[in-house]
Amino acid sequence: MIAPLAYPAAALAEIGGCFAVWSVLRLGASPWWLAAGMGSLALFAWLLTLVETEAAGRAFAAYGGVYIAASLGWMWAVEGVAPDGRDLAGAVLCLIGAGVILLRPL
């Protein structure tokens, strides 16, 4: 099963692409960051196609939990803002939900 590798990689690609846009629009970064951001978002979309499931919506739904947890990790590692207990509790709940969706019999 490739999902355990594809989902974290997709999360980094999506968050990196979105952060590039955020950096241009909110932090005054060079517009050239948008090119890297668009490439990163394209990589994100491709990575999700590698997840083995019969429906795209199921792959996207399970990914949502991983994205939430990865976003909190990004917030801590890149932005220097530590998640609080409520953030962590919410991420755990979302990951449990993603597991319920993803680990269903094919």
C-alpha positions, -999 to +999 in steps of 0.1 A: +000+000+000+015+033-011-008+056+009+014+058+040+041+073+017+019+092-008-002+111+018+026+127+038+044+136+006+012+151-008+007+170+024+041+186+022+037+194-015+002+210-009+013+229+022+045+241+005+025+253-026-001+271-005+026+286+016+043+300-015+011+318-025+006+329+012+042+343+011+036+363-020+002+377-010+007+381+028+045+383+034+056+403+003+077+375-012+088+377-049+061+367-074+086+341-086+076+320-056+043+314-074+060+292-100+075+269-074+041+269-056+022+259-087+047+231-094+044+219-058+006+219-061+008+199-093+030+174-075+004+172-047-023+163-071-002+137-088+007+121-055-030+116-046-035+096-078-011+070-064-034+061-035-051+027-042-089+032-039-118+029-062-131+064-057-111+097-059-134+112-032-124+085-007-087+092-014-093+129-009-114+124+023-088+102+040-061+126+030-079+154+048-069+140+082-033+137+072-034+173+058-047+186+091-019+169+111+008+179+086-005+216+087+000+217+125+035+202+120+042+229+094+029+256+118+053+244+145+084+236+123+082+265+098+062+292+115+075+286+150+040+283+166+036+253+188+002+235+185-018+235+218-037+206+233-068+213+213-049+213+181-033+180+189-066+164+200-083+176+168-055+162+147-057+128+165-095+127+158-089+135+122-062+109+118-086+083+134-112+093+109-088+091+080-078+056+091-114+045+093-119+056+057-086+044+043-083+010+060-117-003+048-116-035+028-111-029-009 
